[in-house]
Amino acid sequence: MLRNFLMKIINQQTIADATAKILLEIQAIHFNAKKPYILTSGWASPVYVDCRKPISYPRVRNALMDMAEAEIYTRIGFEKITSVAGGETAGIPFAAWIADRMGLPMQYIRKKPKGFGRNAQIEGVLLEGSRVLLVEDLTTDGRSKLNFINALRTANAGVEHCFVLFHYNIFKENVSALKDAGVALHALATWWDLLRVAKDEGYFDTKTLDEIEKFLHAPAQWSAEHGGAMSVPPQ
């Protein structure tokens, strides 16, 4: 029965805590304040979340996909989505697993067009008028998703929802960029969930947690002071 009726309708906080614990357990969280990570979006960060790592852990990915399925059905609906598309490249495996569980067609979206026509960025069969769920591994400020959203809409598909495993949820531009595009963001966990669980479970020392918290509360300032963007970089 539909994954034991969506894992008995577990609540969002339970999902967030479980996701955070999984990422910490498989050491998908990396910390280096002395040599910050420069994220794809241009921000400097003392921490990096490797959401590609779960693909190598079968039990982990199954648990994450159980929670993804529950989140999608309860937050979006049972019949609102007719296709699932992953963003090149990190979103592809998660999109494939989600599409398989939901019994839906799957496509992936290239970062850049290959060839010509309205489907130049789309691989796979995408019917006009499809209601597509865009899937990625994570999002920082959300703007990189706009390229994929625009590609889907150019192909005459509708896209109103984006699903990610992990949402930084510290950049105000994140939700606003997607909201302005008419797309709702859904995630299993955020940095605030991860920080809380890391504290509760004792995963990092106090100095590390303090530095992470400084970044989370003032990401633009921390980034500017460590060689990264000080405001939203140009798209």
SULSULDA-V147687 format. One line per field, one symbol per residue. psi: psi as a letter, one per 20 degrees, with the letter a starting at -180 (. if undefined). Layout:
psi=???
This chain:
psi=omllmlkklqrhhggggggggghggjlipppnhhnqporhiiqpqiqponjihhhjnghghggghghggggghhhgrhjhpiqppqpphhighhhggggghilqqqrqpqhqqobrrhkhipprooqpiqopopprgrpfjihhhhggghgghhjkqqoiqppqgppgkiohhfhhghghjkppppqhrrhhgggghgghikhqrggghghghgghhmhgggghikjaqiaoqq.
